[in-house]
Amino acid sequence: MADSATRARGNQKQRTRKDLLQAASRLMKQGRKPGLEEVAAEAMVSRATAYRHFPSIDALLMEASLDVDTPDAGKLFSTRASDDPAARLLRVDAALHDMILANEAPLRMMLAHSLERVAKGESGDEVPLRQNRRTPLIEAALEPARGQFRPATLETLTQALALVIGTEAMVVCKDVLQLDDARARKVKRWAIRALVDTARRSGMDETGMG
């Protein structure tokens, strides 16, 4: 029960952070730069809560602009979209990859900011260090194929995919491996397919079918 309560609190903090980002986006669409207190009022949270999640209005507005550019699952997966999990995950990765390339500088700044907070001793227990945008997209991609995996395997697969899809994967491909964009995309596609295939075999082995 403790784990369930901890997860519930964590989910609520993520929702509050998301509410602040969406409130900032709405106000920015009116063609002006709102203050942090104004965003807090729009999100229906206290000024103190807003300051716990974002140290400054500039940090909030920068992330809100990125939030708008994040792919939407409803648009990625139309009624005619494939139910194949690998194909759907490749669509998520391609969309996020394009978004990351288009917003590389601010995304690197966000990553540097979260690393700085950890270096200063912040754990993320009070407020989330990052907004988790990739997991909802990964879950949406896997939704039609949930029955193909055991629940524990599906959870592990979702978490493993989060290592391959997102800003950090771009940093590894570009800075560490020094891959060009075409090669980076190819490597990530290979990794995504390999993870899905491994998860499928894991399910077959557990049921005695493999």
Contacts in CASP RR format, 6 or more apart in sequence:
PFRMAT RR
TARGET T0000
AUTHOR 0000-0000-0000
METHOD contacts of the structure
MODEL  1
MADSATRARGNQKQRTRKDLLQAASRLMKQGRKPGLEEVAAEAMVSRATA
YRHFPSIDALLMEASLDVDTPDAGKLFSTRASDDPAARLLRVDAALHDMI
LANEAPLRMMLAHSLERVAKGESGDEVPLRQNRRTPLIEAALEPARGQFR
PATLETLTQALALVIGTEAMVVCKDVLQLDDARARKVKRWAIRALVDTAR
RSGMDETGMG
10 128 0 8 1.000
13 127 0 8 1.000
13 128 0 8 1.000
14 128 0 8 1.000
14 131 0 8 1.000
14 132 0 8 1.000
16 43 0 8 1.000
16 45 0 8 1.000
16 49 0 8 1.000
16 53 0 8 1.000
17 53 0 8 1.000
17 127 0 8 1.000
17 128 0 8 1.000
17 131 0 8 1.000
18 131 0 8 1.000
19 43 0 8 1.000
19 44 0 8 1.000
19 45 0 8 1.000
20 39 0 8 1.000
20 40 0 8 1.000
20 43 0 8 1.000
20 45 0 8 1.000
20 50 0 8 1.000
20 53 0 8 1.000
20 54 0 8 1.000
20 60 0 8 1.000
21 60 0 8 1.000
21 63 0 8 1.000
21 64 0 8 1.000
21 67 0 8 1.000
21 131 0 8 1.000
22 43 0 8 1.000
22 64 0 8 1.000
22 67 0 8 1.000
23 39 0 8 1.000
23 40 0 8 1.000
23 42 0 8 1.000
23 43 0 8 1.000
24 34 0 8 1.000
24 39 0 8 1.000
24 42 0 8 1.000
24 60 0 8 1.000
24 61 0 8 1.000
24 64 0 8 1.000
25 64 0 8 1.000
25 65 0 8 1.000
25 67 0 8 1.000
25 68 0 8 1.000
26 42 0 8 1.000
27 34 0 8 1.000
27 38 0 8 1.000
27 39 0 8 1.000
27 42 0 8 1.000
28 34 0 8 1.000
28 61 0 8 1.000
28 64 0 8 1.000
28 65 0 8 1.000
33 57 0 8 1.000
33 61 0 8 1.000
34 42 0 8 1.000
34 57 0 8 1.000
34 61 0 8 1.000
35 57 0 8 1.000
36 47 0 8 1.000
36 50 0 8 1.000
36 51 0 8 1.000
36 54 0 8 1.000
36 56 0 8 1.000
36 57 0 8 1.000
36 60 0 8 1.000
37 47 0 8 1.000
37 50 0 8 1.000
39 50 0 8 1.000
39 57 0 8 1.000
39 60 0 8 1.000
40 46 0 8 1.000
40 47 0 8 1.000
40 49 0 8 1.000
40 50 0 8 1.000
43 50 0 8 1.000
50 60 0 8 1.000
52 126 0 8 1.000
52 127 0 8 1.000
53 60 0 8 1.000
53 127 0 8 1.000
53 128 0 8 1.000
54 60 0 8 1.000
54 63 0 8 1.000
59 113 0 8 1.000
62 106 0 8 1.000
62 109 0 8 1.000
62 110 0 8 1.000
63 110 0 8 1.000
63 131 0 8 1.000
65 106 0 8 1.000
66 103 0 8 1.000
66 106 0 8 1.000
66 107 0 8 1.000
66 110 0 8 1.000
67 131 0 8 1.000
67 133 0 8 1.000
69 99 0 8 1.000
69 102 0 8 1.000
69 103 0 8 1.000
70 96 0 8 1.000
70 99 0 8 1.000
70 133 0 8 1.000
71 92 0 8 1.000
71 95 0 8 1.000
71 96 0 8 1.000
71 99 0 8 1.000
71 137 0 8 1.000
73 136 0 8 1.000
73 137 0 8 1.000
73 140 0 8 1.000
73 141 0 8 1.000
74 140 0 8 1.000
76 88 0 8 1.000
76 91 0 8 1.000
76 92 0 8 1.000
76 95 0 8 1.000
76 137 0 8 1.000
76 140 0 8 1.000
76 141 0 8 1.000
77 88 0 8 1.000
77 91 0 8 1.000
77 140 0 8 1.000
77 141 0 8 1.000
81 88 0 8 1.000
81 91 0 8 1.000
82 88 0 8 1.000
83 144 0 8 1.000
83 145 0 8 1.000
84 145 0 8 1.000
85 141 0 8 1.000
85 142 0 8 1.000
85 144 0 8 1.000
85 145 0 8 1.000
85 148 0 8 1.000
85 196 0 8 1.000
86 192 0 8 1.000
86 193 0 8 1.000
86 196 0 8 1.000
86 197 0 8 1.000
88 140 0 8 1.000
88 141 0 8 1.000
88 142 0 8 1.000
88 144 0 8 1.000
89 138 0 8 1.000
89 141 0 8 1.000
89 142 0 8 1.000
89 161 0 8 1.000
89 165 0 8 1.000
89 192 0 8 1.000
89 196 0 8 1.000
90 189 0 8 1.000
90 192 0 8 1.000
90 193 0 8 1.000
91 141 0 8 1.000
92 134 0 8 1.000
92 137 0 8 1.000
92 138 0 8 1.000
92 140 0 8 1.000
92 141 0 8 1.000
92 165 0 8 1.000
93 164 0 8 1.000
93 165 0 8 1.000
93 188 0 8 1.000
93 189 0 8 1.000
93 192 0 8 1.000
94 185 0 8 1.000
95 137 0 8 1.000
96 134 0 8 1.000
96 137 0 8 1.000
96 165 0 8 1.000
96 166 0 8 1.000
97 166 0 8 1.000
97 170 0 8 1.000
97 184 0 8 1.000
97 185 0 8 1.000
97 188 0 8 1.000
100 107 0 8 1.000
100 166 0 8 1.000
100 167 0 8 1.000
100 170 0 8 1.000
101 170 0 8 1.000
101 181 0 8 1.000
104 170 0 8 1.000
107 167 0 8 1.000
108 167 0 8 1.000
108 171 0 8 1.000
110 130 0 8 1.000
110 167 0 8 1.000
111 167 0 8 1.000
111 168 0 8 1.000
111 171 0 8 1.000
114 129 0 8 1.000
114 130 0 8 1.000
117 124 0 8 1.000
117 129 0 8 1.000
118 129 0 8 1.000
122 129 0 8 1.000
134 162 0 8 1.000
134 165 0 8 1.000
134 166 0 8 1.000
135 158 0 8 1.000
135 162 0 8 1.000
137 165 0 8 1.000
138 158 0 8 1.000
138 161 0 8 1.000
138 162 0 8 1.000
138 165 0 8 1.000
139 158 0 8 1.000
142 149 0 8 1.000
142 154 0 8 1.000
142 157 0 8 1.000
142 158 0 8 1.000
146 154 0 8 1.000
148 200 0 8 1.000
149 157 0 8 1.000
149 199 0 8 1.000
149 200 0 8 1.000
149 202 0 8 1.000
149 203 0 8 1.000
150 202 0 8 1.000
150 203 0 8 1.000
150 206 0 8 1.000
153 199 0 8 1.000
153 202 0 8 1.000
153 203 0 8 1.000
153 206 0 8 1.000
154 199 0 8 1.000
156 199 0 8 1.000
157 195 0 8 1.000
157 196 0 8 1.000
157 199 0 8 1.000
160 195 0 8 1.000
161 192 0 8 1.000
161 195 0 8 1.000
163 169 0 8 1.000
164 188 0 8 1.000
164 191 0 8 1.000
164 192 0 8 1.000
164 195 0 8 1.000
165 188 0 8 1.000
165 192 0 8 1.000
169 188 0 8 1.000
170 184 0 8 1.000
173 179 0 8 1.000
173 183 0 8 1.000
173 184 0 8 1.000
173 187 0 8 1.000
173 188 0 8 1.000
174 184 0 8 1.000
177 184 0 8 1.000
177 187 0 8 1.000
179 187 0 8 1.000
201 210 0 8 1.000
203 209 0 8 1.000
204 210 0 8 1.000
END
